[in-house]
Amino acid sequence: MDVKKVATYMAHMNQVLENRTVRPEAQPTPESKTAETETVEDRVAFSQEALEMTRSRVRMDRDDLHLDKLEALRRQIQDGTYTVDPQKVAARMLDEII
């Protein structure tokens, strides 16, 4: 199982859930009850609890990815293989000042 694909999927689903619009329930009018004009419409409603669970799962997946990166950096520092690009550091310092 590819963790990055799962995290990407979960992030996409979270964005879809956050950006969806909720239409208020339409009250049928007496003339709309005829067999000719009656239509069947499928609907799905997510509770606030379900939405929050999805958001927290996405956050946890992101945190796991950050922890993996942090652990890799720790290993590089301990092994002595971590290198710093002085030009990148200087450029970032100048960006912060300007």
C-alpha positions as CSV (number, residue, x, y, z in Angstrom):
1,M,0.0,0.0,0.0
2,D,1.4,3.3,-1.1
3,V,1.1,5.8,1.9
4,K,1.5,8.8,-0.4
5,K,-1.4,7.7,-2.6
6,V,-3.6,7.1,0.4
7,A,-2.7,10.5,1.9
8,T,-3.3,12.2,-1.5
9,Y,-6.7,10.5,-1.8
10,M,-7.7,11.5,1.7
11,A,-6.6,15.1,1.2
12,H,-8.6,15.2,-2.0
13,M,-11.7,13.7,-0.3
14,N,-11.3,16.2,2.6
15,Q,-11.2,19.1,0.0
16,V,-14.3,17.7,-1.7
17,L,-16.2,17.4,1.6
18,E,-15.2,20.9,2.7
19,N,-16.1,22.5,-0.7
20,R,-19.4,20.8,-1.2
21,T,-22.6,22.8,-1.0
22,V,-25.6,21.6,0.9
23,R,-28.9,22.2,-0.7
24,P,-31.9,22.7,1.7
25,E,-34.6,20.1,1.5
26,A,-37.2,21.2,-1.0
27,Q,-40.7,21.0,0.2
28,P,-43.0,19.3,-2.3
29,T,-45.9,21.5,-3.5
30,P,-49.3,19.9,-4.0
31,E,-49.1,20.1,-7.8
32,S,-45.7,18.4,-7.9
33,K,-47.2,15.1,-6.5
34,T,-48.5,13.9,-9.9
35,A,-47.0,10.8,-11.3
36,E,-45.9,12.5,-14.5
37,T,-43.7,15.1,-12.7
38,E,-42.5,12.9,-9.8
39,T,-38.8,12.2,-9.9
40,V,-36.6,10.2,-7.6
41,E,-33.5,11.8,-6.4
42,D,-30.7,10.0,-4.4
43,R,-29.1,12.0,-1.6
44,V,-26.3,11.4,0.7
45,A,-25.9,13.4,3.9
46,F,-22.7,13.3,6.0
47,S,-23.0,14.2,9.7
48,Q,-20.7,16.8,11.2
49,E,-19.1,14.0,13.2
50,A,-18.3,12.0,10.0
51,L,-16.8,15.1,8.4
52,E,-14.7,15.9,11.4
53,M,-13.5,12.3,11.5
54,T,-12.4,12.5,7.9
55,R,-10.6,15.8,8.5
56,S,-8.7,14.4,11.6
57,R,-7.7,11.3,9.6
58,V,-6.2,13.5,6.9
59,R,-4.4,15.5,9.6
60,M,-3.0,12.3,11.1
61,D,-1.8,11.1,7.7
62,R,-0.1,14.4,7.1
63,D,1.6,14.2,10.6
64,D,2.8,10.6,9.8
65,L,4.4,11.9,6.6
66,H,6.1,14.7,8.5
67,L,7.4,12.3,11.1
68,D,8.9,10.1,8.4
69,K,10.7,13.1,6.9
70,L,11.9,14.1,10.4
71,E,13.2,10.6,11.1
72,A,15.1,10.5,7.8
73,L,16.7,13.9,8.6
74,R,17.7,12.6,12.1
75,R,19.3,9.6,10.5
76,Q,21.2,11.7,8.0
77,I,22.5,14.0,10.8
78,Q,23.6,11.0,13.0
79,D,25.3,9.3,10.0
80,G,27.0,12.6,9.0
81,T,25.5,12.5,5.5
82,Y,23.3,15.6,5.9
83,T,24.6,18.5,4.0
84,V,23.5,22.1,4.0
85,D,23.5,24.2,0.8
86,P,24.9,27.6,2.0
87,Q,23.4,29.4,-1.1
88,K,19.9,28.2,-0.2
89,V,20.4,29.3,3.4
90,A,21.6,32.7,2.3
91,A,18.7,33.1,-0.1
92,R,16.1,32.2,2.5
93,M,17.7,34.7,5.0
94,L,17.5,37.4,2.4
95,D,13.9,36.6,1.6
96,E,13.0,36.9,5.3
97,I,14.8,40.3,5.5
98,I,13.3,41.7,2.4
